[in-house]
Amino acid sequence: MVPGSRTAGGRVDPEKEEIQAELRKHSAKKEENPSMEELIAQEKQKELEKVEKGDVKAMILSAMITIFPVCLGVILLICLVAYFFMVR
């Protein structure tokens, strides 16, 4: 019997007892399957642990080597289009 489940007349209130049983069941039950956000956070944490201090500089350098030529090509293309509009 659950404390506080008796009514003023001394009878057992089945609704309160059912609610208390549900609360006990849910509070004792641990979440077995982690949510997608928790899984993603765990994966990011694992990746951050794998990255060494020297790797960050190498990653920045490789990003610059990849991005700068593309940006330079786009800027040159814009300049060429502007040049042909000015000259002709």
VENTAQUI-V279870 format. One record per residue. RES is the residue in one small letter. SS is DSSP state (H for helix, E for strand, - for the rest). PHI is phi in whole degrees, 0 to 359 (999 if undefined). Layout:
BEGIN
res,ss,phi
RES,SS,PHI
RES,SS,PHI
END
This chain:
BEGIN
res,ss,phi
m,-,999
v,-,266
p,-,297
g,-,86
s,-,266
r,E,273
t,-,273
a,-,297
g,-,276
g,-,91
r,-,275
v,E,277
d,-,271
p,H,295
e,H,294
k,H,294
e,H,294
e,H,294
i,H,296
q,H,298
a,H,296
e,H,297
l,H,298
r,H,295
k,H,296
h,H,284
s,H,286
a,H,278
k,-,277
k,-,271
e,-,285
e,-,282
n,-,258
p,-,291
s,-,286
m,H,297
e,H,296
e,H,294
l,H,296
i,H,295
a,H,297
q,H,295
e,H,296
k,H,297
q,H,295
k,H,296
e,H,295
l,H,295
e,H,291
k,H,286
v,-,287
e,-,268
k,H,298
g,H,289
d,H,290
v,H,295
k,H,297
a,H,295
m,H,292
i,H,295
l,H,298
s,H,293
a,H,294
m,H,296
i,H,297
t,H,278
i,H,276
f,H,301
p,H,299
v,H,294
c,H,297
l,H,298
g,H,296
v,H,294
i,H,296
l,H,296
l,H,297
i,H,297
c,H,296
l,H,295
v,H,296
a,H,296
y,H,298
f,H,291
f,H,288
m,H,283
v,H,286
r,-,266
END
